[in-house]
Amino acid sequence: MIKYINQTVEYLRERDIGQAEIGIILGTGLGQLVDHIKIEKQISYNHIPYFPTATVEFHKGKLIYGELEGKKVIVMQGRFHVYEGYSLQDVTYPVRIMEKLGIKVLLVSNASGAINLEFKKGELMLIDDHINLQGNSPLAFKGVNKLGERFTDMSEPYDKEINSKFESIAKDLDIKLHKGVYASVVGPQLETRAEYRMLKILGVDSVGMSTVPEVIVGNHLNLKVAAVSVLTDECDPDKLKPIDINEIIAMAGKAEPMMIKLFSELIKSL
């Protein structure tokens, strides 16, 4: 993997992707943050050596380099998922590339379903902890110890200082920001009533199909990591209705202005 990483980084540097301070992964329906970036370079994933290709139609599939609130950033406009047929190493490969390009902070967004029924769709949740239900680890491969500590500590996967700043900014902006535990499942099928009940018993506040692999690798690389979910639906097993993925995307889009304000102010404060 080291050989591939070096070749990818060399390709990007040759195309004027320079050093950055912050990496950002934009999830479902949250791609419009790029409109606020002073873009210096953008490259389709399809053109980047050893990058996976985004197959989800609502993920743009571009790597963007530029400036946001005075900071150099690298932004993934669209991410990869295990349910697309990729390995966890594929899914998290871009995080390793961003780290080689200098990032020290990784900010992640996603869309998720609210298991905690005190949380309502359209609101935001700051991820305080997570449960990995993807059945594997992005660190489970031969030679991982050459890239970082094999037995990565996960006692504090989300940076307390950044989370505290997120909460303070949300309060100042009058944005409802819950804090909770996120569970990451494989998908792409949505959960059954019994699975929602199980997640509630496990202490989960929201569930989605991403984020945790990238967070694990971020910690493996000693990055400061933070993540925010847009709650796109309420997962009440006693009142469960069929989910329309277009409604989920639309709900993420409605919450997007709040997410943009939150991320922009956070980046300004770093």
N, C-alpha and C positions, 0 to 999 in steps of 0.2 A: 504493500500500500504506500510506503514511503516514496517509492519510485514514481507512482502515479500522482501522488500529491505534489511532488516537486515539478513534474511535467505540467500539471494543471496550473500551478502558481506561475511558472515561467511563461506559459501561454497568456495568462491574464496580465502579467507585468508588461509583456511585449505589446499589449493593447491598451496601455496607459491606465490600468487598474493599479492605483498606488496604495500606500499605507493608509489604514483606517483605524479609528479608535473604537467604533461601535458596530456590531453586526446586528441586523434586524431580520427576523423571519416573519413574513406577513401571511396570515392564514386566510381561511375561507371568507370571501367578501370584504377583505380588509386591504385591498391593493392600492387604494387611493392615497395612501400616505405619500406615495412617490410624487404626487402632484405638488407636494410641499418641499421637495428636495431640489437643490440646484444640481442637476444631473451633469456629470462630466463624461460618463461612459455607461452604456448599457449593452449587455451581450445576452443573446438568447442561450438558454441552457443547451439547446441542440448543437451549438457551435463550440462548447467548452469540452475539452478532452476529459473523458472519464466521468463526466457529470451524467446523472440519470436524466431522463426526459420527462417533463410533467405531462401526465396523461389525463388529469382531471380538468374538465373543460373550463371551470371557473378559477383555475390557477394560471396566471399569465405565463410563467416560465421564463423570467428574465433576472439576470444578476445586474444590479444597479450600483454604480459608484458615484458618490457626490458629497454634497455638504448639506447638513440639516442643523439648524440652530447653532451654526458656527463649528460643528463637529464633522469630521470626515466619517462617512458611514458606508457600509456595504449592505445592500438590502436584497434579500431574496423575495422577489415578487412571485410568490407561489412556492410551495414546498412539495416534498415527496412523502409517500405513505407506503407502509407495508402492504396494504390492500391493493396497491397497484402492481404487486408482484416483485417488489424490490426487497433486498435484504436490509436489515437494520444498518449494516455498514454502508450500503448505498444511500439510504435515507439521511444519514448523518455525515456523509462525505463533505458536503458544502460547509459544515461547521468547521471541519478540520482545515479546509481551504481558507476560510475567513480568518481563522486563528493565525495561519501562516502569513496572512496579509496584515497582521498587526493588531487585530481587535483584542481588547481586554474585557469588553462588556458584550453580552449577548442578550438581546431583548426579543421575546417571542410572543406572538399573538395567535389565537385560535378561536374557532367557534365551538361551543360545547352545549350539551343539554343539562339543564338544572335538575339534579337529584334532590337537593335541598329545596323543598317547596316553599320556603320563606324567600327564596330568590326568584325573581320574575324575569321572563324573557325580555330582552332589550336592555337588561342591566349588565354590568361588568363584574367579573370576579378576578381578584388578584390571587394567583396560585401561591399558596403558602407551603404546600407539600403535595406529594403525589403517590399514586399506587400504579406500578407498572404491571398491566395485565396483558401485555403483548406476547408473553410466553418466551421471551428471549432477551438478551442484552446486546446492545451495539458494541460492547467491549468483549464479547465472547468470540475471539478469533486469535489464531496463532500470530504472535508478534506484536500484540497490542501493547506490551510492556515497553516496546521501542518508541511508542508515541506518548506514553504517560504512565502513571501508576496503575498497574493492573487492578489492584483492589482499591478502587476509588472510594473515598469516604463520601457518603450521601446523607450525613447527619444534618446538613444544612444546604440542600440543593439550590435553594432560592436565596439570593443575597439579602440579608436583613436590612442593610443600609438602603439599598435601592427600593426594597418593598416599603420601607418607612417613608421614603421620598414620594413614592407613588401615592400612598395614603394621604400624605400632607397635601400634595397637589390636587388630588381628587376633592378633598375637603374645601380647598380654596376655590376650586372651579365649580363647586356644588354638583359634582358628579357622584352618583351612587356607585360605590365600589365595595363589593363584598370581599371577604377573604375566605379561602377554603381549600379543600383537598380535591385534586383533579385525578381522575382515573383514566388511563389510556388503554383502549382496547384496539384490536386489530381491525375490525370492520371487514368489508364495507356495509354489511347488513347492520341495521339498527338493533337495539336491545329488545328482548322480550320482557313481559311484565315480571317474570321471575328474576330475570337478570337485574332489572331496576331495583327490585326488593333486596337482592343480594348486595348490590352496591350501597344501598342505604344502610344496611347492617354493617358494612365494612367502614362506614364513616365517610363515604364519598359525598362531595357537594356538587360536583359536575363531572360529566363523562364526555370524552371525545376520542379521536382516532389518530392523534399526533402528539407532538410537543415533548413527551417524556424521553424519547430516544435522543433528541437534540439536547435536552437538558442534561442527560447523563453524560454525553460526550463533552458538553460545555464544562461540566465539573471535572471530567477526565483531563481537560486541557487547562484547568485552573482559571477559567473565566468567571467573572461575576455574572450571574444569570438571574433574569427575572422574566415572568410570563403573566399575561393577562388574557382571560377568556371573555368573549362576548357570549352571553347566554341567549341562545336562539330558540329554545323551546323548553317547556316544563314537563318533566318526565314523571308523571303521576301514574303509577301502575293501576290504580283503581279507576282512572278516567282516561285511559290511554286511547288515543286516536291515531289513525295512520298518518305518518309523517310525509310531507311534501318537501323534497329537498330544495325546491325553488322558494318555498316559504322560509326555510332556514337561511338561504342566501340573502333573501330580501331583508330578513330581520337583522342579519349581520351588517348589511348595508345601512340600515337605519341607525344602528349604534356606532357606525364608523366615525362620524364627526367627534364623538366623545373620545374614542380611542385615539384619534389623531391629536386632539388637544392634550390628552394625557401623555402620550409618547413624546410629543414635541416639547412640552414643558419639562418632562423628565430629562430629556437629552440636553436641554438648555442648562439644567442644574448640575450635570455631571462634570 
